[in-house]
Amino acid sequence: MKKISILALSAAFAAAAYAAADAPAPSPELLKDKSLFSKVELFDSPVIFMNPKANADAIAAYEANKAGYSDNELLPVALCYMNSNNFAAADSLLDIFLKANPDNVRGLKGKATVSLLLNKPDLAIDILGKIYDKGDKSTLKTLCQTLVLTNKIDSLSKYMADIKQMAKTDLDYALFAMIYALRDMKNVDDAMISETLKNIDVKTALPKASNSTLENIFKVYSIKANLFPANTLVIPARAATNVSLWVPAKLIYEKALAADPKDTFALRGYALVQYRTGDIAKAASLLRQAVEYGDKEGASDAAELFILSGSDLVWKEFEKDFPTTAIKPLVRYAMVQISDRKDNADMFFIALSGENSDALYKDANVRKTVEKLLEKFGKDPRAADVKKRLDASK
C-alpha cells in the first residue's frame, strides 16, 4: 500500500534504559572508562553517544590498541562508530561481538540499526523478529515501520495481537493496523479499521502522535470517513490543522461537536481553527467552554492564544484562570514582555508565579528583563516575592 507512507526510520535506535539504580549515570563520560565496556547494559541510553568528541576519542583509543579489546568490549565502540556515521566499521565490530554473544539483545539491536542504515532491510527485519520472539516488544514499532516501508504489509499479521493492544494508546500502531486493513484496496477490512478506531484512547494517544502519523491517518479518513467514531474525529481534524487545511478541519470539528458538544479536545482544536481564520472572540469562547467542561488545558491554550493574538479580550476572559494554569515557560516570558508594553502589573506578576515559572528565574537573559521591569512594578506588594526568587536563583 504505497499511497500511505509512515514515519521515516530514526537514524539511531533508541533503546530503553534499564540499568541498575547503583550503576553510573548515563553520560559520555562512560566512554572514557574501557573497564566498563563489557558491561553492555550500561550503554543503553542515547545520551552516552550524543557528544561527537567523546565518540571520536573512544574510537581513537580503540584504533590505537585494537588488540587490547576483547570481543565482549566491542559493543560501545561499535555504537561510537555508528553515531559517527561509519556504519561499515560499526557493522564489522557488531559481527565480532555477536559471534561471542549471539543472544545479546543490545548487540542485536545495534546490528538491526546498522543493517537499516546500510540499506539491508531484510536483514534488519530478520534480526528485529528474533528480538521480538525473545520477548522484547520494544522493537515492535521499528519492525512494523520496516515491514511497511519495504511493502511487506502481509507480514504484520504475525504481530497483529500486540499491534491492536498498543494501538489503544499509540497512534503509530493504530496506523499499522489500518495499513494492514487497507493492504488490498479491492477488499478492505472495514471491520479491523472500525475496531482499531473504536478502541483508541484519544486523550492518551493524540497528544503524543507525530505529525507524520496524523497526516497518514488523515489519508485513511479521506477514503474511510464513515468508519471514524465521533470521538476520533479530532485525530484527522488535528492533522488538517497541522498542514493549514482550515476548511476541512473546520468541517471535521463541527461534525465532532455536533455528536458531542462537550468534547473538549474538539473544542480546543476548533478554537485554533477559529483563531487562524480570524475569529478571536469565537476562539476564546470555545476555550472557555472547554475549561467549564473540566479541561484545564483549555486555559493553557488560552494563554497561548493571548500571546499569538495580543487580544485584550482574551486576557480579560482568562485573567482569573491564569494564576492556576500550567502555562509554558516561553509563553510566560512572552507575557512578561507584553506586560511592559501594556503597562500591566497583574500580567507581569501572573507570568512570574505558578507552575513552570521557575524556568524564568533560571535563565540569565530573562532575569535581566525581570530586574529591569521591577523598576516599573517594584512598588507592588507582589514584587517582594519576585525579588526573593531572583536572589535565590543567582
C-alpha positions as CSV (number, residue, x, y, z in Angstrom):
1,M,0.0,0.0,0.0
2,K,2.3,2.7,-1.3
3,K,-0.1,5.6,-1.0
4,I,0.2,5.6,2.8
5,S,3.7,6.1,4.0
6,I,4.7,6.2,7.6
7,L,7.3,7.8,9.9
8,A,10.9,7.8,8.4
9,L,13.1,5.5,10.5
10,S,15.2,7.2,13.0
11,A,18.9,7.0,12.4
12,A,19.5,6.0,16.0
13,F,17.7,3.0,17.5
14,A,16.7,4.4,20.9
15,A,16.8,1.5,23.4
16,A,15.1,1.8,26.8
17,A,17.5,2.5,29.6
18,Y,17.2,0.0,32.4
19,A,20.5,-0.1,34.2
20,A,20.6,-0.8,37.9
21,A,19.9,2.0,40.3
22,D,23.5,2.0,41.6
23,A,25.0,2.0,38.1
24,P,26.9,5.0,36.7
25,A,24.6,7.7,35.3
26,P,24.3,7.7,31.5
27,S,26.9,10.1,30.3
28,P,29.6,10.5,27.6
29,E,32.0,10.1,30.5
30,L,31.3,6.3,30.4
31,L,33.2,6.2,27.1
32,K,36.4,7.1,28.8
33,D,36.4,4.0,31.0
34,K,37.3,0.9,29.0
35,S,36.9,-1.3,32.1
36,L,33.1,-0.7,31.8
37,F,32.8,-1.7,28.1
38,S,32.0,-5.3,28.8
39,K,29.0,-4.2,31.0
40,V,26.9,-3.5,27.9
41,E,23.8,-2.9,29.9
42,L,25.3,0.5,30.9
43,F,25.3,1.7,27.3
44,D,21.6,1.7,26.5
45,S,21.0,5.4,26.7
46,P,21.5,7.5,23.5
47,V,22.7,10.3,25.9
48,I,26.0,8.4,26.1
49,F,26.7,8.9,22.4
50,M,25.5,12.5,21.9
51,N,28.9,14.1,22.3
52,P,30.8,13.8,19.0
53,K,34.2,14.3,20.6
54,A,33.6,11.6,23.2
55,N,32.7,9.2,20.4
56,A,35.8,10.2,18.4
57,D,38.1,9.8,21.4
58,A,36.7,6.3,22.1
59,I,37.2,5.3,18.5
60,A,40.8,6.7,18.6
61,A,41.6,4.8,21.7
62,Y,40.3,1.6,20.1
63,E,42.2,2.1,16.9
64,A,45.4,2.8,18.8
65,N,45.2,-0.6,20.5
66,K,42.7,-2.9,18.8
67,A,44.4,-6.0,20.3
68,G,43.7,-4.7,23.8
69,Y,40.0,-5.1,23.4
70,S,38.2,-8.4,24.0
71,D,35.3,-9.3,21.8
72,N,33.0,-8.6,24.8
73,E,34.2,-5.0,24.9
74,L,33.4,-4.0,21.3
75,L,29.7,-3.0,21.5
76,P,30.3,0.6,22.9
77,V,33.0,1.1,20.3
78,A,30.6,-0.1,17.5
79,L,28.0,2.3,18.7
80,C,30.5,5.1,18.6
81,Y,31.3,4.3,15.0
82,M,27.6,4.1,14.2
83,N,27.0,7.6,15.8
84,S,30.0,8.9,13.8
85,N,28.3,7.6,10.6
86,N,30.9,4.9,10.0
87,F,28.4,2.2,9.5
88,A,30.7,-0.3,7.9
89,A,33.1,-0.2,10.8
90,A,30.2,-0.5,13.3
91,D,28.8,-3.5,11.4
92,S,32.1,-5.3,11.4
93,L,32.6,-4.9,15.2
94,L,29.0,-5.9,15.9
95,D,29.5,-9.1,13.9
96,I,32.5,-9.9,16.1
97,F,30.6,-9.0,19.3
98,L,27.6,-11.1,18.3
99,K,29.7,-14.1,17.4
100,A,30.8,-14.1,21.0
101,N,27.4,-13.1,22.4
102,P,24.8,-14.4,19.8
103,D,21.8,-13.8,22.1
104,N,22.8,-10.3,23.4
105,V,19.7,-8.2,22.8
106,R,21.7,-4.9,22.9
107,G,24.1,-6.2,20.3
108,L,21.2,-7.4,18.1
109,K,19.5,-4.0,18.3
110,G,22.7,-2.4,17.2
111,K,23.1,-4.8,14.3
112,A,19.5,-4.2,13.2
113,T,20.0,-0.5,13.3
114,V,23.2,-0.7,11.3
115,S,21.5,-3.0,8.8
116,L,18.8,-0.4,8.2
117,L,21.4,2.3,7.8
118,L,23.3,0.2,5.3
119,N,20.1,-0.4,3.4
120,K,19.7,-4.0,4.3
121,P,16.1,-4.0,5.5
122,D,15.5,-7.8,5.1
123,L,18.4,-8.5,7.5
124,A,17.1,-5.9,9.9
125,I,13.6,-7.4,9.7
126,D,15.0,-10.9,10.5
127,I,17.0,-9.6,13.5
128,L,14.1,-7.5,14.8
129,G,11.9,-10.5,14.6
130,K,14.3,-12.6,16.6
131,I,14.5,-9.9,19.3
132,Y,10.7,-9.7,19.4
133,D,10.5,-13.5,19.7
134,K,12.8,-13.3,22.7
135,G,10.0,-11.2,24.4
136,D,11.5,-7.7,23.8
137,K,8.4,-5.9,22.5
138,S,10.3,-2.5,22.4
139,T,11.5,-3.5,18.9
140,L,7.9,-3.9,17.5
141,K,7.5,-0.3,16.3
142,T,10.7,-0.3,14.3
143,L,9.9,-3.8,13.0
144,C,6.4,-2.6,11.8
145,Q,7.9,0.5,10.3
146,T,10.4,-1.5,8.3
147,L,7.8,-4.0,7.1
148,V,5.6,-1.2,5.9
149,L,8.4,0.7,4.2
150,T,9.5,-2.4,2.4
151,N,6.0,-3.2,1.4
152,K,5.8,-6.4,3.4
153,I,2.4,-5.5,4.7
154,D,1.2,-9.1,5.0
155,S,3.9,-9.9,7.5
156,L,2.2,-7.5,10.0
157,S,-0.3,-10.3,10.6
158,K,2.1,-12.2,12.8
159,Y,2.2,-9.2,15.2
160,M,-1.4,-8.1,15.0
161,A,-2.4,-9.0,18.5
162,D,0.2,-6.8,20.0
163,I,-0.4,-4.1,17.4
164,K,-4.0,-3.9,18.3
165,Q,-3.2,-3.7,22.0
166,M,-0.6,-0.9,21.5
167,A,-3.0,0.9,19.2
168,K,-5.2,1.8,22.1
169,T,-2.7,4.4,23.3
170,D,-0.3,4.9,20.4
171,L,-1.5,6.1,17.0
172,D,1.6,4.7,15.3
173,Y,0.2,1.2,16.0
174,A,-3.3,2.3,15.0
175,L,-1.9,3.4,11.7
176,F,-0.1,0.0,11.3
177,A,-3.4,-1.8,11.9
178,M,-5.2,0.4,9.3
179,I,-2.4,0.0,6.7
180,Y,-2.8,-3.8,7.2
181,A,-6.6,-3.5,6.8
182,L,-6.1,-1.4,3.6
183,R,-3.4,-3.7,2.0
184,D,-5.9,-4.9,-0.6
185,M,-7.9,-1.9,-1.8
186,K,-10.4,-4.2,-3.5
187,N,-11.1,-6.0,-0.3
188,V,-10.6,-3.5,2.6
189,D,-11.1,-4.9,6.1
190,D,-13.5,-2.3,7.3
191,A,-14.1,-4.3,10.5
192,M,-10.5,-4.0,11.5
193,I,-10.4,-0.3,10.9
194,S,-13.6,0.2,12.9
195,E,-12.3,-2.0,15.7
196,T,-9.0,-0.1,15.8
197,L,-10.6,3.3,15.9
198,K,-13.2,2.3,18.5
199,N,-10.6,1.2,21.0
200,I,-8.3,4.3,20.8
201,D,-7.9,6.2,24.0
202,V,-7.8,9.6,22.2
203,K,-6.8,11.7,25.2
204,T,-3.7,9.5,25.7
205,A,-2.8,8.8,22.1
206,L,-3.4,12.1,20.4
207,P,-1.1,14.4,22.3
208,K,2.0,12.3,21.7
209,A,1.2,11.5,18.0
210,S,3.7,12.7,15.4
211,N,2.6,15.0,12.5
212,S,3.6,12.3,10.0
213,T,1.3,9.7,11.7
214,L,-1.6,12.2,11.9
215,E,-1.1,13.0,8.2
216,N,-1.4,9.4,7.2
217,I,-4.4,8.8,9.4
218,F,-6.0,11.8,7.7
219,K,-5.4,10.0,4.4
220,V,-7.2,7.0,5.8
221,Y,-10.0,9.3,6.9
222,S,-10.2,10.7,3.3
223,I,-11.3,7.3,2.0
224,K,-13.0,5.8,5.0
225,A,-14.5,8.8,6.9
226,N,-17.7,6.8,7.7
227,L,-15.7,4.4,9.9
228,F,-14.4,7.0,12.3
229,P,-16.4,7.2,15.6
230,A,-17.3,10.7,16.7
231,N,-14.7,10.8,19.5
232,T,-11.9,10.0,17.0
233,L,-12.7,12.8,14.6
234,V,-10.3,15.1,16.4
235,I,-7.5,12.9,15.0
236,P,-8.0,13.8,11.3
237,A,-9.1,17.3,12.3
238,R,-5.8,17.8,14.1
239,A,-3.9,16.5,11.1
240,A,-5.7,19.0,8.9
241,T,-4.8,21.9,11.2
242,N,-1.2,20.9,11.2
243,V,-1.0,21.5,7.4
244,S,-3.2,24.6,7.5
245,L,-6.2,22.9,5.8
246,W,-8.6,25.1,7.8
247,V,-11.8,24.4,5.9
248,P,-11.6,20.6,6.2
249,A,-10.5,21.0,9.8
250,K,-13.5,23.2,10.5
251,L,-15.9,20.8,8.9
252,I,-14.5,17.8,10.9
253,Y,-14.5,19.6,14.2
254,E,-18.1,20.8,13.6
255,K,-19.0,17.2,12.9
256,A,-17.3,16.1,16.1
257,L,-19.0,18.8,18.2
258,A,-22.4,18.0,16.7
259,A,-22.1,14.5,18.0
260,D,-20.7,15.6,21.4
261,P,-20.8,19.3,22.3
262,K,-18.7,18.5,25.4
263,D,-15.8,17.0,23.5
264,T,-13.1,19.3,25.0
265,F,-10.4,18.1,22.5
266,A,-12.7,19.2,19.7
267,L,-13.5,22.5,21.4
268,R,-9.8,23.3,21.8
269,G,-8.9,22.2,18.3
270,Y,-11.8,24.2,16.8
271,A,-10.6,27.2,18.8
272,L,-7.3,27.1,16.9
273,V,-9.2,26.9,13.6
274,Q,-11.3,29.9,14.6
275,Y,-8.2,31.9,15.5
276,R,-6.4,31.0,12.3
277,T,-9.4,32.1,10.3
278,G,-9.7,35.4,12.1
279,D,-12.4,35.0,14.8
280,I,-10.5,35.5,18.1
281,A,-13.7,36.0,20.1
282,K,-15.1,32.7,18.9
283,A,-11.8,31.0,19.7
284,A,-11.9,32.4,23.3
285,S,-15.5,31.3,23.7
286,L,-14.6,27.8,22.7
287,L,-11.7,27.6,25.1
288,R,-14.0,28.9,27.9
289,Q,-16.4,26.1,27.2
290,A,-13.5,23.5,27.4
291,V,-12.5,24.9,30.8
292,E,-16.0,24.8,32.0
293,Y,-16.3,21.2,31.0
294,G,-13.3,20.4,33.2
295,D,-10.4,20.6,30.7
296,K,-7.8,22.8,32.4
297,E,-5.6,22.6,29.3
298,G,-8.1,24.9,27.7
299,A,-6.8,27.8,29.9
300,S,-3.2,26.9,28.9
301,D,-4.4,27.1,25.3
302,A,-5.9,30.5,26.1
303,A,-2.6,31.8,27.3
304,E,-1.0,30.8,24.0
305,L,-4.0,32.4,22.2
306,F,-3.3,35.6,24.1
307,I,0.3,35.6,23.1
308,L,-0.5,34.9,19.5
309,S,-3.3,37.5,19.2
310,G,-2.3,40.1,21.8
311,S,-6.0,40.4,22.3
312,D,-7.2,42.2,25.4
313,L,-10.5,40.3,25.1
314,V,-8.6,37.0,25.6
315,W,-6.7,38.4,28.6
316,K,-9.9,39.7,30.3
317,E,-11.7,36.4,29.7
318,F,-9.0,34.2,31.3
319,E,-7.1,36.5,33.6
320,K,-8.7,34.8,36.7
321,D,-7.7,31.4,35.3
322,F,-4.1,32.1,34.5
323,P,-2.7,32.1,38.1
324,T,-3.6,28.4,38.5
325,T,-2.8,27.4,34.9
326,A,0.2,25.3,33.8
327,I,1.5,27.9,31.4
328,K,4.6,27.0,29.3
329,P,7.8,29.0,30.2
330,L,8.1,30.6,26.8
331,V,4.5,31.8,27.0
332,R,5.2,33.2,30.5
333,Y,8.2,35.0,29.2
334,A,6.1,36.5,26.3
335,M,3.6,37.6,28.9
336,V,6.4,39.4,30.8
337,Q,7.4,41.3,27.6
338,I,3.8,42.2,26.8
339,S,3.2,43.4,30.4
340,D,5.8,46.0,29.7
341,R,4.2,47.2,26.5
342,K,0.7,47.2,28.1
343,D,1.9,48.6,31.4
344,N,0.1,45.7,33.1
345,A,1.4,44.8,36.6
346,D,-1.1,41.9,37.0
347,M,0.2,40.3,33.8
348,F,3.8,40.7,34.9
349,F,3.3,39.0,38.3
350,I,1.0,36.3,36.9
351,A,3.7,35.4,34.4
352,L,6.3,35.1,37.2
353,S,4.3,32.9,39.5
354,G,2.7,29.5,39.3
355,E,3.5,26.2,37.6
356,N,6.5,26.3,35.2
357,S,7.6,29.8,36.3
358,D,10.8,28.5,37.9
359,A,12.4,28.3,34.4
360,L,12.2,32.0,34.0
361,Y,14.3,32.7,37.1
362,K,16.9,30.2,35.9
363,D,17.5,32.0,32.6
364,A,20.0,34.8,32.9
365,N,18.5,36.8,30.0
366,V,15.0,36.5,31.4
367,R,16.3,37.6,34.8
368,K,17.7,40.8,33.3
369,T,14.4,41.6,31.8
370,V,12.6,40.9,35.0
371,E,15.0,43.0,37.0
372,K,14.5,45.9,34.6
373,L,10.7,45.7,34.8
374,L,10.8,45.6,38.6
375,E,11.8,49.2,38.4
376,K,8.4,49.8,36.9
377,F,6.4,47.5,39.0
378,G,8.5,47.4,42.1
379,K,6.0,49.2,44.4
380,D,3.5,46.4,44.0
381,P,3.4,44.2,47.1
382,R,4.0,41.1,44.9
383,A,7.4,42.5,43.9
384,A,8.9,41.2,47.2
385,D,8.4,37.6,46.2
386,V,9.8,38.1,42.7
387,K,12.9,39.8,44.2
388,K,13.3,36.9,46.6
389,R,13.1,34.3,43.9
390,L,15.5,36.3,41.7
391,D,18.1,36.5,44.5
392,A,17.7,32.7,45.2
393,S,18.3,31.9,41.5
394,K,21.7,33.7,41.3
